[in-house]
């Protein structure tokens, strides 16, 4: 597993199972689990793993069947992105029918982004969209004809706003901080996908 403890409480937005939504969080855990994970208490499981590793307070917990040791990291202008990617099960978000049931190959792209400035709530949402757009661009650039996998998750962490000081209002791809998010995520996802592609079947057909 990978555990990030920034040393101070940060405001995060995440689609993660544990600590999802928005709020102040102290840590982010990305835990590798076996394909076909069947535990019915994943939130409690993630919390126990984080506590055993010394994390305290509220946090964000993500899961993946991909090898977290193959993580990729990139930075741009103070923004950092850490990515784990299993793209054995991948495709396009809008398809007429769901994919094949019971497939056991690793298929999760987890993205954790750190932004060294406060972001408004709207900018946090915007940063998630920007990171997702950059992920899709990286997939296509790496030769994976897909928008992602069925279980992708993202977490964006920013500094807590200081009372009386404005937070950054924008994080779209043409804003200062959004552009940095996009470039860091694109680089990290691209490296992760290029490393994984030789070990998986060819790209899924676009609908």
Secondary structure as GFF3:
##gff-version 3
##sequence-region A 1 207
A	DSSP	beta_strand	2	4	.	.	.	ID=ss1
A	DSSP	beta_strand	10	14	.	.	.	ID=ss2
A	DSSP	beta_strand	21	25	.	.	.	ID=ss3
A	DSSP	beta_strand	27	32	.	.	.	ID=ss4
A	DSSP	alpha_helix	42	52	.	.	.	ID=ss5
A	DSSP	beta_strand	59	64	.	.	.	ID=ss6
A	DSSP	three_ten_helix	68	70	.	.	.	ID=ss7
A	DSSP	beta_strand	72	76	.	.	.	ID=ss8
A	DSSP	beta_strand	79	87	.	.	.	ID=ss9
A	DSSP	beta_strand	107	118	.	.	.	ID=ss10
A	DSSP	alpha_helix	121	141	.	.	.	ID=ss11
A	DSSP	beta_strand	153	159	.	.	.	ID=ss12
A	DSSP	alpha_helix	176	197	.	.	.	ID=ss13
###
